[in-house]
Amino acid sequence: MFGRPKQKQAETFAVLDIGSSKVVCLIGKEEPGMGVRLIGKGFGVSSGVKHGAVIDLEAAEAGIRSAVEKAERAAGVTVHGVNVNVALRSLRSQHMRVQTEFASGEVADRDLKRVMNSSLSELSQPDYAILHAIPMQWSVDGEVGIDDPRGMFGKSLGVDMHFVLGGMGPLRNLAHCIERCHLEIRSVTASPYASALSVLTEDERDLGVTVIDMGAGVTSVAVFRDNVLVHVDAMGVGGRNVTKDIARGLSTPPEAAERIKTIYGSALHGADDDSAMVPCPPVGAQDRLQHHPRAHVTAIVRSRIEETFEILNERLHNAGMDNFAGRQIVLTGGAAQLNGVRELAELIFNKRVRIGQPHGIFGLDQSLTESDFAVATGLLKQAYENPGEAISGPPDLSGRRYRERRYSGHPIGRSFQWLRENF
């Protein structure tokens, strides 16, 4: 007798959001025909990370281990590999158009792969690693704007590629830190991209939208148009800078400044800000408790947030993305939760602004639907989706993987490549 066919076992994935203030580990399990269900979560303190880069291996390792162990206990599984995020000041975009000629015929998968591999080999950025290689649109015999050229006939095939790059040095340190935790990196995703996957709707990605992820150490941007990621940028300013400004402006310890920011912080002036007083613990042990008008706190917070938005607005304009990105902005990250940030963003960018909330994952409790968990939940969603990119797996930190493909431009190399693809 024949046995009953074995059912495919639901796959389990673990993701790590390594930020400048906290480490989040989420473990999800596939729900056949439905999506992803969260089965475990864990949190750790990220004291060894600054501006998204590892600056203390032991402290960063401790935060990662703590988050992973808590998630493992909650899920009842052991984690061996993780999908991680990257929020570095060095995040940047580069675009490239590649075209190849071939014998007239039907465009097949191998032709798409050959053109995308050609773009990977032509990209020369020795100090940067490729995090994402996204085909934006294709062209066949000069006809542009094609989403999927497979099955079409022509003599030339071209593609517009969008590369998201990250600094090689910080990426190597991050990889080394994760390896010290006896974990394997399965993939690396730019933080604003992961955040966007968690909070955006398909209509927003199609019509044009900008996601601004306001983390503790880095504020990063992802721009979508026609359902494709078209631009990424980052700057080393975040919520922690607001805390430092409050600490310096009110002469109070950083821990007290963080509490003041959370309870009293606002980017908009209130009617009673001049009369309401904020208690500020002193820096020195012998000093007495001080009180400052809430208007002083508001002025400090507004100044830093306003400056950050103005710099981002100028950088998006210089990149040609201000109008191209449409009329919608979505804010994520812990700093986006400060009172008045959304209204200030509407004023500076002159666009509609909303606070993004994670969705699309079963089992999320109320705490994980806040905007500061958009990156972690986005990583979990991406683990179960086909991103349609030219590369997969962890980035090449050796710098050799794509350089070795450049020989294919030689006639003999092209012959060997054609033989491999067709026989």
C-alpha positions as CSV (number, residue, x, y, z in Angstrom):
1,M,0.0,0.0,0.0
2,F,1.1,3.5,-0.7
3,G,1.4,5.8,2.3
4,R,-0.3,9.1,2.6
5,P,1.8,11.8,1.0
6,K,3.8,13.9,3.5
7,Q,2.5,17.4,4.0
8,K,5.0,20.2,3.6
9,Q,6.1,21.3,7.1
10,A,5.4,25.0,7.8
11,E,8.6,26.9,7.8
12,T,9.7,29.0,10.8
13,F,11.8,32.2,10.4
14,A,13.5,34.5,12.9
15,V,14.3,38.1,12.3
16,L,16.4,40.6,14.2
17,D,15.9,44.4,14.3
18,I,19.1,45.7,15.6
19,G,18.6,49.4,16.4
20,S,20.5,52.1,18.3
21,S,18.3,51.8,21.3
22,K,16.8,48.3,21.3
23,V,17.1,44.8,19.8
24,V,13.9,43.0,18.7
25,C,13.7,39.4,17.8
26,L,10.5,38.0,16.3
27,I,9.9,34.4,15.3
28,G,7.1,33.6,12.9
29,K,5.6,30.5,11.4
30,E,3.9,30.0,8.1
31,E,0.1,29.7,8.1
32,P,-0.6,27.7,4.9
33,G,-2.6,29.7,2.5
34,M,-2.9,32.6,5.0
35,G,0.4,34.2,5.7
36,V,2.6,34.6,8.8
37,R,1.8,34.0,12.5
38,L,4.0,35.4,15.2
39,I,4.9,32.7,17.7
40,G,7.6,34.4,19.8
41,K,9.2,37.7,20.6
42,G,12.1,39.0,22.6
43,F,13.7,42.3,23.4
44,G,17.2,43.4,24.4
45,V,19.0,46.6,25.2
46,S,21.2,47.9,22.3
47,S,23.9,49.6,24.2
48,G,26.7,48.6,21.8
49,V,25.2,50.2,18.6
50,K,25.5,53.9,17.6
51,H,24.0,55.4,14.4
52,G,23.1,51.8,13.4
53,A,26.8,50.7,13.5
54,V,28.4,48.3,16.1
55,I,30.8,50.2,18.3
56,D,31.1,47.7,21.2
57,L,31.1,44.0,20.1
58,E,30.5,42.6,23.6
59,A,27.6,45.0,24.5
60,A,26.0,44.5,21.1
61,E,26.4,40.7,21.4
62,A,24.7,40.8,24.9
63,G,21.7,42.6,23.5
64,I,21.3,40.2,20.6
65,R,21.7,37.1,22.8
66,S,19.1,38.5,25.3
67,A,16.5,39.2,22.6
68,V,17.0,35.9,20.8
69,E,16.9,33.8,24.0
70,K,13.6,35.4,25.1
71,A,12.0,34.8,21.7
72,E,13.2,31.2,21.6
73,R,11.7,30.5,25.0
74,A,8.4,32.1,23.9
75,A,8.2,30.2,20.6
76,G,9.6,26.9,21.9
77,V,12.2,26.7,19.1
78,T,15.9,27.1,18.6
79,V,17.1,29.8,16.3
80,H,20.0,29.1,13.9
81,G,19.6,31.7,11.2
82,V,18.1,35.2,11.2
83,N,17.0,37.9,8.7
84,V,18.5,41.2,9.9
85,N,18.0,44.9,9.2
86,V,20.6,47.6,8.4
87,A,20.1,51.2,9.4
88,L,23.4,52.9,8.6
89,R,24.3,56.5,7.7
90,S,26.0,55.1,4.6
91,L,22.8,53.7,3.1
92,R,22.4,55.0,-0.5
93,S,20.9,54.4,-3.8
94,Q,22.4,54.0,-7.3
95,H,20.6,53.5,-10.6
96,M,21.9,51.8,-13.7
97,R,20.5,51.0,-17.1
98,V,21.8,47.8,-18.8
99,Q,21.0,46.6,-22.3
100,T,22.0,43.4,-24.2
101,E,21.6,42.2,-27.7
102,F,20.6,38.6,-28.5
103,A,19.3,36.6,-31.5
104,S,15.7,37.5,-32.3
105,G,13.5,35.3,-30.3
106,E,11.2,34.9,-27.2
107,V,12.5,36.5,-24.0
108,A,12.9,33.8,-21.3
109,D,13.9,33.6,-17.7
110,R,17.5,33.0,-18.5
111,D,17.6,36.3,-20.6
112,L,16.3,38.3,-17.6
113,K,18.9,36.6,-15.3
114,R,21.7,37.3,-17.8
115,V,20.9,41.1,-18.0
116,M,20.6,41.5,-14.2
117,N,23.8,39.6,-13.7
118,S,25.5,41.9,-16.2
119,S,24.4,44.9,-14.1
120,L,25.7,43.4,-10.9
121,S,29.1,42.8,-12.5
122,E,29.3,46.3,-14.0
123,L,28.6,48.0,-10.6
124,S,31.9,49.1,-9.2
125,Q,31.7,50.2,-5.5
126,P,34.6,48.6,-3.6
127,D,33.7,50.3,-0.3
128,Y,30.0,49.3,-0.5
129,A,28.1,46.1,-0.4
130,I,24.9,45.5,-2.4
131,L,21.9,45.0,-0.1
132,H,19.2,45.1,-2.8
133,A,19.3,44.8,-6.6
134,I,15.8,45.7,-7.8
135,P,14.7,45.7,-11.5
136,M,12.4,48.7,-11.8
137,Q,11.3,48.4,-15.4
138,W,12.3,46.5,-18.6
139,S,12.6,47.5,-22.3
140,V,12.4,45.3,-25.4
141,D,13.7,46.7,-28.7
142,G,13.5,50.2,-27.2
143,E,10.0,50.0,-25.9
144,V,10.2,51.0,-22.2
145,G,8.0,50.7,-19.2
146,I,7.5,46.9,-19.4
147,D,6.9,45.2,-16.1
148,D,7.5,41.6,-17.3
149,P,9.1,41.0,-20.7
150,R,8.9,37.2,-20.6
151,G,7.2,35.8,-23.6
152,M,7.8,38.9,-25.7
153,F,9.8,38.9,-28.9
154,G,12.7,41.1,-29.8
155,K,16.5,41.5,-30.5
156,S,17.5,43.6,-27.5
157,L,16.6,43.5,-23.8
158,G,17.2,46.2,-21.2
159,V,16.5,46.9,-17.6
160,D,16.7,49.9,-15.2
161,M,18.2,48.6,-12.0
162,H,18.0,50.2,-8.5
163,F,20.8,49.2,-6.1
164,V,20.7,49.9,-2.4
165,L,24.2,50.0,-1.0
166,G,25.7,50.0,2.5
167,G,29.2,50.7,3.9
168,M,31.4,47.6,3.8
169,G,33.1,48.2,7.1
170,P,30.0,48.6,9.3
171,L,28.3,45.6,7.6
172,R,31.4,43.4,8.3
173,N,31.3,44.4,12.0
174,L,27.5,43.6,12.2
175,A,28.1,40.2,10.5
176,H,30.9,39.4,12.9
177,C,28.8,40.4,15.9
178,I,25.9,38.1,14.8
179,E,28.3,35.2,14.1
180,R,29.7,35.6,17.7
181,C,26.1,34.8,18.8
182,H,26.4,31.5,16.8
183,L,23.7,32.7,14.3
184,E,23.8,32.6,10.5
185,I,22.7,35.6,8.5
186,R,20.1,34.6,5.9
187,S,19.4,38.0,4.5
188,V,20.0,41.7,5.2
189,T,17.4,44.4,4.5
190,A,17.6,48.2,4.6
191,S,15.6,49.4,7.6
192,P,13.3,51.9,5.7
193,Y,12.5,49.2,3.1
194,A,11.5,46.7,5.9
195,S,9.5,49.4,7.5
196,A,7.6,50.2,4.3
197,L,6.8,46.5,3.8
198,S,5.1,46.5,7.2
199,V,3.0,49.7,7.0
200,L,2.2,50.6,3.4
201,T,-0.8,49.6,1.3
202,E,-0.5,48.5,-2.3
203,D,-2.2,51.7,-3.5
204,E,0.3,53.8,-1.7
205,R,3.3,52.0,-3.2
206,D,1.7,52.3,-6.7
207,L,0.7,56.0,-6.6
208,G,3.9,57.1,-4.9
209,V,4.8,57.4,-1.2
210,T,7.8,58.3,1.0
211,V,8.4,56.3,4.2
212,I,10.5,58.1,6.9
213,D,11.8,55.8,9.6
214,M,12.7,57.9,12.6
215,G,15.0,55.6,14.7
216,A,17.0,56.4,17.8
217,G,20.3,56.9,15.9
218,V,19.4,57.1,12.2
219,T,16.6,58.6,10.2
220,S,16.2,56.8,6.9
221,V,14.0,57.2,3.9
222,A,12.4,54.8,1.3
223,V,10.6,56.1,-1.8
224,F,8.1,53.9,-3.7
225,R,6.5,54.5,-7.1
226,D,4.7,52.0,-9.4
227,N,5.0,49.4,-6.6
228,V,8.8,49.5,-6.8
229,L,11.4,50.8,-4.3
230,V,13.1,53.7,-6.3
231,H,15.2,55.5,-3.7
232,V,16.8,55.1,-0.3
233,D,18.7,57.6,1.9
234,A,19.8,58.0,5.5
235,M,21.3,60.5,7.9
236,G,22.8,60.0,11.4
237,V,20.2,61.9,13.3
238,G,17.4,60.4,15.4
239,G,15.4,60.4,18.6
240,R,18.6,60.0,20.7
241,N,19.7,63.4,19.4
242,V,16.5,64.9,20.8
243,T,17.2,63.4,24.1
244,K,20.8,64.8,24.1
245,D,19.5,68.2,23.2
246,I,17.1,68.1,26.2
247,A,19.8,66.9,28.5
248,R,22.1,69.8,27.5
249,G,19.4,72.4,27.3
250,L,18.0,71.6,30.7
251,S,21.2,70.5,32.4
252,T,19.7,67.2,33.4
253,P,21.0,63.5,33.1
254,P,20.3,61.6,29.8
255,E,18.0,59.2,31.6
256,A,15.9,62.0,33.0
257,A,16.0,63.7,29.6
258,E,14.6,60.6,27.9
259,R,11.8,60.5,30.5
260,I,11.0,64.2,29.9
261,K,10.9,63.7,26.2
262,T,8.5,60.8,26.5
263,I,6.1,62.5,29.0
264,Y,6.4,66.2,28.0
265,G,8.0,66.2,24.6
266,S,6.1,67.8,21.7
267,A,7.0,69.4,18.4
268,L,4.0,71.8,18.7
269,H,3.5,74.6,21.2
270,G,0.5,74.2,23.5
271,A,-1.7,76.9,25.0
272,D,-0.4,76.4,28.6
273,D,3.3,75.7,27.7
274,D,4.5,78.9,29.3
275,S,2.8,78.2,32.7
276,A,3.2,74.4,32.9
277,M,6.5,73.5,34.6
278,V,8.6,70.4,34.0
279,P,10.7,68.9,36.9
280,C,14.3,68.4,35.8
281,P,16.6,66.4,38.1
282,P,20.0,68.0,38.5
283,V,23.3,66.7,37.0
284,G,25.3,67.3,40.2
285,A,24.5,65.3,43.4
286,Q,24.4,68.5,45.5
287,D,22.1,70.5,43.2
288,R,18.4,71.0,43.8
289,L,15.6,69.9,41.6
290,Q,15.0,72.5,38.9
291,H,11.8,73.4,37.1
292,H,11.5,74.7,33.5
293,P,8.5,75.9,31.5
294,R,7.2,73.2,29.1
295,A,7.6,75.8,26.4
296,H,11.4,75.4,26.8
297,V,11.2,71.6,26.2
298,T,8.9,72.1,23.2
299,A,11.3,74.6,21.6
300,I,14.2,72.1,22.0
301,V,12.2,69.2,20.5
302,R,10.8,71.3,17.6
303,S,14.2,72.7,16.7
304,R,15.8,69.3,16.2
305,I,12.8,67.6,14.4
306,E,12.3,70.6,12.2
307,E,16.0,70.7,11.2
308,T,15.9,66.9,10.4
309,F,12.8,67.3,8.2
310,E,14.3,70.3,6.4
311,I,17.5,68.4,5.6
312,L,15.5,65.4,4.4
313,N,13.3,67.6,2.2
314,E,16.3,69.2,0.6
315,R,18.0,65.8,0.0
316,L,14.8,64.4,-1.6
317,H,14.6,67.5,-3.8
318,N,18.2,67.2,-4.9
319,A,17.6,63.5,-5.8
320,G,14.5,64.5,-7.9
321,M,12.2,62.6,-5.5
322,D,10.1,65.3,-4.0
323,N,7.4,65.4,-6.7
324,F,8.1,62.0,-8.2
325,A,7.2,60.3,-4.8
326,G,3.6,61.6,-4.8
327,R,1.7,63.4,-2.1
328,Q,1.9,60.9,0.7
329,I,4.4,60.5,3.6
330,V,4.3,57.7,6.2
331,L,6.2,58.1,9.4
332,T,7.6,55.1,11.4
333,G,10.0,54.7,14.3
334,G,10.0,55.7,17.9
335,A,10.6,59.4,17.3
336,A,7.5,59.5,15.1
337,Q,5.4,58.9,18.2
338,L,6.3,62.3,19.7
339,N,3.3,64.6,19.9
340,G,3.2,67.1,17.0
341,V,5.7,65.3,14.7
342,R,3.1,64.4,12.1
343,E,1.7,68.0,12.0
344,L,5.2,69.4,11.7
345,A,6.0,67.0,8.8
346,E,2.9,68.2,7.0
347,L,4.0,71.8,7.3
348,I,7.6,71.2,6.1
349,F,7.0,68.7,3.3
350,N,3.6,70.1,2.3
351,K,2.2,66.6,1.9
352,R,-0.3,64.4,3.6
353,V,1.3,62.6,6.5
354,R,0.2,59.6,8.6
355,I,1.8,57.5,11.3
356,G,2.4,54.0,10.0
357,Q,1.2,51.0,12.0
358,P,2.4,47.4,11.3
359,H,-0.2,45.0,9.8
360,G,-0.5,41.8,7.8
361,I,0.9,39.4,10.5
362,F,-1.3,37.2,12.6
363,G,-0.8,37.2,16.4
364,L,0.5,40.7,16.8
365,D,-0.3,42.1,20.2
366,Q,-1.1,45.7,20.8
367,S,2.5,46.6,21.7
368,L,3.8,45.4,18.3
369,T,1.4,47.5,16.3
370,E,3.1,50.7,17.3
371,S,5.3,52.5,14.7
372,D,8.6,51.7,16.4
373,F,8.1,48.0,15.6
374,A,7.6,48.6,11.9
375,V,11.1,47.4,10.9
376,A,10.9,44.1,12.9
377,T,7.4,43.2,11.6
378,G,8.5,44.2,8.0
379,L,11.4,41.8,8.2
380,L,9.1,39.0,9.2
381,K,6.7,39.7,6.3
382,Q,9.6,39.8,3.9
383,A,10.9,36.4,5.0
384,Y,7.7,34.9,3.5
385,E,7.4,36.9,0.4
386,N,9.3,36.7,-2.9
387,P,10.9,40.1,-3.2
388,G,11.7,39.8,-7.0
389,E,15.2,41.0,-6.6
390,A,18.3,40.0,-8.6
391,I,20.2,38.8,-5.5
392,S,19.2,36.7,-2.5
393,G,20.8,35.7,0.7
394,P,23.4,37.7,2.7
395,P,25.3,40.5,1.0
396,D,28.7,39.8,-0.5
397,L,31.1,41.3,2.1
398,S,34.2,39.9,0.3
399,G,33.7,42.1,-2.8
400,R,34.6,39.2,-5.1
401,R,31.3,37.5,-5.9
402,Y,30.2,40.0,-8.6
403,R,33.6,41.1,-9.8
404,E,34.2,37.5,-10.9
405,R,31.3,37.8,-13.3
406,R,32.9,40.6,-15.3
407,Y,34.8,38.1,-17.4
408,S,31.5,37.3,-19.1
409,G,31.9,40.4,-21.2
410,H,34.6,38.6,-23.1
411,P,33.5,36.7,-26.2
412,I,34.9,33.4,-24.9
413,G,33.2,34.0,-21.5
414,R,29.9,34.7,-23.2
415,S,30.2,31.4,-25.1
416,F,30.7,29.4,-21.9
417,Q,27.8,31.3,-20.3
418,W,25.5,30.5,-23.2
419,L,26.5,26.8,-23.0
420,R,25.8,26.6,-19.3
421,E,22.3,28.3,-19.7
422,N,21.2,26.2,-22.7
423,F,22.6,22.7,-22.0
